[in-house]
Amino acid sequence: MAITVVGSVAYDSIETPAGRKDRCLGGAATYFSLAASFFTDVRVIAVVGEAVFNARHIDTRGIEHAPGKSFFWEGSYLENLNEAKTRITDLNVFASFEPKIPEAYRDSEFLFLANIDPVLQRRVRESMPDVKLVAGDTMNYWIKDHRPALLQVLKGLDILLINDTEARMLAGNNNLVQAARGVLALGPQTLIVKHGEYGATAFFSSHSFDPKGETADHAFRAPALPLEEVVDPTGAGDSFAGGFFGYLASQPELTPAVFRRAMFYGSVMGSYACERFGTERLQQLSRKEIDDRFIVFRELTHLD
Ligand code: AMP
C-alpha cells in the first residue's frame, strides 16, 4: 500500500566528531522516503529551489520546483551525538509553499507528515481525508514557536514519532512516562519516543490501533544497534520513521506483532543512516542488508 509523505527536502551542512560535510542532500521527507521505499511505494510532497531528488522508486511528481533557494539546515553533533544542535534553519522556498496533492497520490492509504511547518502538515492532512493511517513527526523548532498550529495537527494523528527532549518539551514534564501520557492526551493514539543510540519506546493509549487492547497498558521498546562508529546521526529519526511506517504499509494487517516488528525495521534503517554522512548509506543499501540486520537485532534482544 502506498504512502504519501509531506516534509522537508533540504540541503544540510553537518558537523560531527567524524568530520564536516557541506550542502549534502537532506531533509526529513528525503530520509523518510529513502528508508520507506525499501518496503512499499512512496510519494513525496515538497518544494525545492533546485533539482535535488534522484533516487530509487520514489514518486516525485508532488515535488514542486520554485524560484529561490531550497530549505537549508546546518546542525552540529559535536556536543551530543544523540541530538543535533541547530545552527541555521533557512526555510527559503518552504516559507511560501502551498502543497498540492497530485491526482496520482489520492489513493494512498498511508500518510506521513514528516517534520515541517505544522500549517503545511495540517493542510495536507485535510486534503487527504480518506487515508487509513496517519503518522507524523515534529521538532523543538515547531514545538517552541508554532504550538497552536502543532496542537491542531496532533489531534488528527494516529501515531506521533518524536525524540525524548521533544516529548518532555511538548508535555512540559521531565518524567518520560508522565510526558508520554501528557502527549497522548493531546490527540495521537500511539506515541513513539526515539532515544537515539538507546532505541525507541512506543506508548499506547486505551484507544490505540490494537482492537484486543493487548498493548494498552504497557509500553514496548525496540533497541538501537550498538555501532562501532556513528559517522552522522542526521536523519536517523526520519529513517526510523521510514522503516517503521514503510513496513506497516507493506503488511496486509496491522496487528500488535506487526507493529512490534515495524519498530525493529525502523531501528534497522536508523542504524544504517548513521554509518555515513547524509543519505549516502541509504542510497547504497540493499533489501538483503536490511533483512540481515533485522536478524542481528533479534539476536541482540531475544532470549531463545
Ligand atoms: P533527524 O535527524 O531525523 O531528526 O532529521 C534531520 C533532518 O531534518 C535534516 O535533514 C534537516 O534538513 C531536517 N530539518 C532540520 N530542521 C528542520 C525543520 N525545522 N523543519 C523541517 N525539517 C528540518
Residues whose N, C-alpha, C, O or C-beta is under 5 A from the ligand:
A	BS01	AMP	S8 A10 D12 G26 G27 A28 W73 N115 I116 Y141 P233 T234 G235 A236 G237 D238
